[in-house]
Amino acid sequence: MSSMNDSKIIDELGGTSAVAKLFEVKPASVSEWRTKGIPKARRQTLKLLRPDLFAVNAAKQQEAA
């Protein structure tokens, strides 16, 4: 899975509705991502748009190891 919990990523981006608007999908689809995971192509887009979300958590995981 990702370096950051998918539900946390969605929260950091402003929540289900905000992410749904960003990707032009229904909020129900984004809600599903919280448990099933953010689809790979969407995750790649998010890494390009918000690399800070992934870099910060990667550092936290390295500290915990």
Secondary structure, 3 states (H helix, E strand, C coil): CCCCCHHHHHHHCCCHHHHHHHHCCCHHHHHHHHHHCCCHHHHHHHHHHCHHHHHHHHHHHHHHC
